[in-house]
């Protein structure tokens, strides 16, 4: 049993029911026996859906299915399995998704286009979908509205803790609940969302504005994290809105009535994204990197991610070594504009560089002390413009090698 990450939250949050959402989990021995590895979620009839998916050219069969289903804008069910990604499985993978959609649609008496699916785990192995199909009736019979932690655990792979977040928003004076669960620990450099994340709300927001609100939340959260620079074949974030909250519909994402929901959705997604970084495979440090003074915001983000993905930066932090020269290196290799003689680097708030060289008053002691903390703060101003961005990552330890060297054994 893998030890729980030292950066994990103290406990799983207390998450209230979301009107119109019920879930059940079951052990189907997709890869390992003795643990729940399949999740079935029911969404109230008429629920709207938004989604973002990996841009990988080797995306899994469930990703292709969900992309097509998303055009309908409505969802009735979500089926997720852990242990097998159903990726790079050819036509057999597509047929597995179709068979499972047929079975779920049958028990919910809905079109197959309203059944969404996700898979995570080993790439290239055929999905034993018969094991999942045989459990659908029992899953349907066991649906309940209160086991959010169980749902989060059922979708885990190398995760060391279940990930959940909940927020309350206000629309027209009506309380609206936002609950989310996620999984992810390695193969994290999202190019849209995260490994897997599912967010549920009782807000009354149709597909169009819901999609816009989700894209905004992703830009401020999941697309600003990295663990190891590798983008998954299975990245998927789905947002379901049941419409059960008693407020008039939000038909435009720019409607001022949606502003509190927008902020709370961002916050919930950022909470989940941070938990993924805190559970990075072998991680011992949670690292925030802020870049300012870039040519534009996109440039700032590329610089920040170059720093975050540098093995030399990450291993220095793992070793609690205040080797700030590696940050200089990463800025230089990013390919983005930076003024060498104006770069300002700070670690833990301590100014290290000035006018293209080490600051005359710099003393390593306070920075070395900061490097021993579990949370590391790096700030870099590159001196060419007003662009800024913030990203989050973790360190790179021998634990990452141990986990991934034996992943399939």
C-alpha positions in Angstrom: 0.0 0.0 0.0 1.5 3.3 -1.1 2.0 5.8 1.8 -0.3 8.8 1.7 1.4 11.9 0.3 2.9 14.1 3.0 1.2 17.0 1.2 -2.3 15.5 1.4 -5.2 17.5 3.1 -6.0 16.4 6.6 -9.2 14.7 5.5 -11.7 14.4 2.7 -14.2 17.3 2.8 -17.7 17.1 4.0 -19.7 17.2 0.8 -23.5 17.7 0.8 -25.8 16.0 -1.7 -26.4 17.7 -5.1 -30.0 17.6 -6.1 -30.4 15.4 -9.1 -27.2 13.4 -8.6 -26.8 9.8 -7.3 -23.8 7.6 -7.5 -22.7 4.0 -6.8 -19.4 2.1 -6.9 -18.4 -1.5 -7.2 -15.4 -3.8 -7.4 -15.1 -5.3 -10.8 -11.5 -6.5 -10.7 -10.6 -4.5 -13.8 -6.9 -4.7 -12.8 -6.7 -5.4 -9.1 -9.1 -7.4 -7.0 -10.5 -6.2 -3.7 -11.2 -2.5 -4.4 -14.0 -0.6 -6.0 -12.9 0.4 -9.5 -16.1 1.4 -11.3 -18.3 4.4 -10.7 -21.8 4.9 -12.0 -23.4 8.3 -11.6 -27.1 9.2 -12.4 -28.0 12.7 -13.5 -31.6 13.9 -13.4 -33.4 13.9 -16.7 -32.7 17.2 -18.6 -29.3 17.7 -17.0 -26.9 19.7 -19.1 -23.2 18.9 -19.6 -20.0 20.6 -20.5 -16.6 19.1 -21.1 -13.0 19.5 -22.0 -10.7 16.7 -23.2 -7.1 15.9 -23.9 -5.7 17.2 -27.1 -3.5 14.1 -27.4 -3.4 12.5 -30.9 -3.6 9.1 -29.2 -6.7 9.9 -27.1 -8.6 7.0 -25.7 -11.9 5.5 -27.0 -14.0 7.1 -24.2 -12.6 10.5 -25.1 -13.8 10.1 -28.7 -17.2 8.9 -27.5 -17.6 11.9 -25.1 -16.6 14.4 -27.7 -19.4 13.2 -30.0 -21.9 13.0 -27.1 -21.1 16.5 -25.9 -22.7 18.0 -29.0 -26.1 17.0 -27.7 -25.6 19.1 -24.6 -27.4 16.7 -22.2 -26.4 13.9 -19.9 -28.3 11.2 -18.0 -25.4 9.0 -16.7 -21.7 8.8 -16.2 -19.7 5.6 -16.2 -16.0 5.6 -15.0 -13.5 2.7 -14.6 -10.0 2.6 -13.1 -7.3 0.2 -13.9 -7.6 0.2 -17.7 -7.4 3.4 -19.9 -9.1 1.8 -23.0 -6.5 3.8 -25.0 -4.7 2.5 -28.0 -7.0 -0.4 -28.2 -8.2 0.1 -31.8 -11.7 -0.9 -32.9 -12.0 -3.3 -29.9 -11.9 -0.2 -27.6 -14.6 1.5 -29.6 -16.8 -1.5 -29.4 -16.3 -1.7 -25.6 -17.5 1.8 -25.2 -20.5 1.2 -27.4 -21.5 -2.0 -25.5 -21.3 -0.2 -22.2 -23.2 2.8 -23.5 -26.0 0.4 -24.6 -26.2 -1.3 -21.2 -26.3 2.0 -19.2 -28.8 3.5 -21.6 -31.0 0.5 -21.2 -31.2 0.8 -17.4 -31.8 4.5 -17.5 -34.1 4.4 -20.5 -32.2 7.1 -22.3 -30.4 7.6 -25.6 -26.8 6.3 -25.6 -25.7 9.8 -26.5 -26.6 10.9 -23.0 -24.2 8.3 -21.4 -20.7 9.7 -20.8 -17.7 7.5 -20.1 -14.2 7.7 -18.9 -11.4 5.2 -18.3 -8.0 5.5 -16.6 -5.2 3.1 -16.0 -2.8 1.0 -18.2 -2.6 2.0 -21.9 -2.8 -0.6 -24.7 -4.6 -3.4 -22.8 -8.1 -4.4 -24.0 -10.8 -3.3 -21.6 -12.7 -6.3 -20.1 -16.0 -4.5 -20.5 -18.0 -7.6 -19.7 -16.9 -7.3 -16.1 -18.3 -3.8 -16.0 -21.5 -4.6 -17.9 -22.3 -7.5 -15.5 -22.2 -5.0 -12.6 -24.4 -2.2 -14.1 -27.7 -3.5 -12.7 -26.3 -3.8 -9.2 -24.7 -0.4 -9.5 -28.1 1.1 -10.6 -29.8 -0.6 -7.6 -27.2 0.9 -5.2 -27.4 4.5 -6.3 -27.2 7.0 -3.4 -26.6 10.7 -3.0 -24.0 10.8 -0.2 -20.9 8.7 -0.9 -18.7 11.3 -2.5 -15.5 9.9 -0.9 -16.3 6.4 -2.2 -16.8 7.8 -5.7 -13.5 9.6 -5.5 -11.7 6.4 -4.3 -13.2 4.3 -7.1 -11.5 6.3 -9.8 -8.0 6.3 -8.3 -5.0 4.7 -9.9 -1.6 5.6 -8.3 -3.3 8.3 -6.2 -2.6 8.1 -2.5 -5.7 9.9 -1.4 -9.2 10.6 -2.6 -9.7 14.1 -4.0 -12.9 16.1 -3.5 -14.0 19.8 -3.3 -17.3 21.5 -2.5 -18.4 25.1 -2.8 -21.6 27.0 -2.4 -22.6 29.7 -4.9 -25.5 32.2 -5.0 -27.7 32.8 -8.0 -30.6 35.2 -7.6 -30.4 34.7 -3.8 -30.8 30.9 -4.3 -28.0 28.7 -2.8 -26.3 26.5 -5.5 -24.0 23.6 -4.7 -20.9 22.7 -6.6 -19.2 19.3 -5.8 -16.2 17.9 -7.6 -14.0 14.8 -7.5 -10.8 14.1 -9.3 -8.0 11.6 -9.8 -4.5 12.2 -10.9 -1.0 11.7 -9.6 1.3 11.0 -12.5 1.2 11.7 -16.3 0.1 15.2 -15.4 0.7 18.1 -17.8 -2.9 18.9 -18.8 -3.5 20.3 -22.3 -7.2 21.0 -21.4 -8.1 19.7 -18.0 -6.7 16.9 -15.8 -6.4 13.1 -15.7 -10.1 12.8 -14.7 -12.3 15.3 -12.9 -16.1 15.3 -12.6 -18.0 18.3 -11.2 -21.7 18.3 -10.4 -24.0 21.2 -9.6 -27.7 21.8 -9.2 -27.5 25.1 -11.0 -29.9 25.7 -13.9 -27.4 26.5 -16.7 -27.8 25.0 -20.2 -24.9 23.5 -22.2 -23.7 26.7 -24.1 -23.0 29.0 -21.1 -22.0 26.0 -19.0 -19.3 25.2 -21.5 -18.0 28.8 -21.5 -17.9 28.8 -17.7 -16.1 25.6 -17.6 -13.4 26.8 -20.1 -12.8 29.8 -17.9 -12.4 27.6 -14.8 -10.0 25.3 -16.5 -7.7 28.1 -17.7 -7.4 29.2 -14.1 -6.8 25.7 -12.6 -6.2 22.4 -14.4 -4.3 24.0 -17.3 -2.0 25.6 -14.9 -0.6 22.5 -13.2 2.1 20.0 -14.0 3.7 17.0 -12.2 5.9 15.5 -14.8 5.3 17.2 -18.2 3.4 14.2 -19.6 -0.1 14.7 -21.1 -2.4 11.8 -20.7 -4.4 10.0 -23.4 -7.4 10.1 -21.1 -7.6 13.7 -19.7 -11.3 14.5 -19.2 -13.2 17.1 -17.2 -16.9 16.9 -17.3 -19.3 19.4 -15.6 -22.9 18.3 -15.1 -25.7 20.8 -14.1 -29.0 19.2 -13.0 -31.1 22.4 -13.1 -32.7 21.5 -9.7 -31.8 24.7 -8.0 -34.9 27.0 -8.0 -33.5 30.0 -9.8 -34.3 31.2 -13.3 -31.9 29.8 -16.0 -28.6 31.4 -16.8 -28.7 31.6 -20.6 -25.6 33.8 -21.0 -22.2 33.2 -19.3 -21.7 36.9 -19.2 -24.9 37.4 -17.2 -24.0 39.2 -13.9 -26.1 36.7 -12.1 -23.6 34.0 -13.0 -20.6 35.8 -11.5 -20.6 34.2 -8.1 -21.1 30.8 -9.7 -18.1 31.5 -12.0 -15.9 32.4 -9.1 -17.0 29.4 -6.9 -16.5 27.0 -9.9 -13.0 28.4 -10.5 -12.2 27.9 -6.8 -13.5 24.3 -6.7 -11.5 23.4 -9.8 -8.4 25.1 -8.4 -8.8 23.1 -5.1 -9.0 19.8 -7.1 -6.0 20.8 -9.3 -3.9 21.6 -6.3 -4.8 18.3 -4.7 -3.5 16.5 -7.8 -0.2 18.4 -7.5 0.0 17.6 -3.8 -0.4 13.9 -4.7 2.2 14.0 -7.5 4.0 10.7 -7.6 6.7 10.8 -5.0 6.1 14.4 -4.2 7.4 16.0 -1.0 7.1 19.7 -2.0 4.2 21.8 -3.3 5.6 24.6 -5.5 4.0 27.8 -6.7 5.7 29.6 -9.5 4.7 33.2 -10.5 6.1 34.9 -13.6 5.6 38.6 -14.2 7.1 41.1 -16.6 6.6 38.9 -19.7 5.6 39.9 -23.2 2.1 38.7 -22.6 0.2 36.3 -20.3 0.7 33.4 -22.7 4.5 34.0 -22.7 4.5 34.2 -18.9 2.7 30.9 -18.7 5.2 29.2 -21.0 8.1 30.5 -18.9 6.4 29.4 -15.7 5.8 25.9 -17.1 9.3 25.6 -18.4 10.6 26.3 -14.8 7.9 23.9 -13.4 8.8 21.1 -15.8 12.6 21.4 -15.4 14.0 18.2 -13.9 17.0 20.2 -12.6 14.8 22.7 -10.8 12.5 20.0 -9.4 15.4 17.8 -8.2 17.1 20.8 -6.6 13.9 21.5 -4.7 13.6 17.9 -3.7 17.1 18.1 -2.3 16.3 21.4 -0.5 19.2 23.0 -2.5 18.9 26.8 -3.1 20.4 26.4 -6.5 18.6 29.4 -8.2 20.9 29.2 -11.2 18.7 26.4 -12.5 15.8 28.8 -12.6 17.9 31.2 -14.7 18.6 28.3 -17.0 14.9 27.4 -17.3 13.9 31.0 -18.1 16.6 31.1 -20.8 15.5 27.9 -22.5 11.8 28.7 -22.6 12.1 30.4 -26.0 10.2 33.4 -24.7 11.5 37.0 -24.5 13.4 37.9 -21.3 15.8 40.7 -20.5 18.9 39.1 -19.0 19.9 42.3 -17.3 16.5 42.8 -15.7 15.5 39.4 -14.5 14.4 39.5 -10.8 14.2 36.1 -9.0 12.8 35.6 -5.6 12.4 32.5 -3.5 10.3 32.6 -0.4 10.1 36.4 -0.9 13.9 36.8 -0.7 15.4 38.8 -3.7 18.2 36.8 -5.2 19.1 38.6 -8.5 19.3 42.2 -9.6 20.5 43.8 -12.9 21.6 40.5 -14.4 23.6 39.1 -11.5 23.3 38.0 -7.9 21.9 40.8 -5.7 24.7 42.4 -3.7 22.9 41.9 -0.4 21.8 38.3 -1.1 22.4 35.8 1.7 21.5 32.1 1.1 20.5 31.3 4.7 16.9 32.5 4.5 16.3 30.9 1.1 17.9 27.6 2.3 15.5 27.7 5.3 12.6 28.2 3.0 13.6 25.3 0.9 13.1 23.0 3.9 9.4 23.9 4.0 6.8 21.7 2.4 5.5 24.6 0.3 7.9 26.5 -1.9 7.3 29.9 -3.5 9.2 31.1 -6.6 8.7 34.4 -8.3 10.4 35.6 -11.5 10.1 38.9 -13.3 11.6 38.8 -16.8 11.6 42.6 -17.4 10.0 42.9 -20.8 6.3 43.6 -20.5 3.1 43.3 -18.4 2.3 39.6 -18.9 1.9 37.4 -15.9 0.9 33.9 -14.9 1.0 31.4 -12.0 1.4 27.7 -12.2 1.8 24.9 -9.6 4.0 21.8 -9.6 5.8 19.5 -7.2 9.4 18.3 -6.8 10.9 15.2 -8.4 12.1 12.6 -6.0 13.3 9.0 -6.3 9.7 8.0 -5.3 8.6 9.0 -8.8 11.0 6.5 -10.3 10.0 3.7 -7.9 6.3 4.2 -8.7 6.7 4.3 -12.5 9.3 1.6 -12.8 6.9 -0.9 -11.3 3.6 0.5 -12.5 2.5 -2.6 -14.4 3.8 -5.2 -11.9 
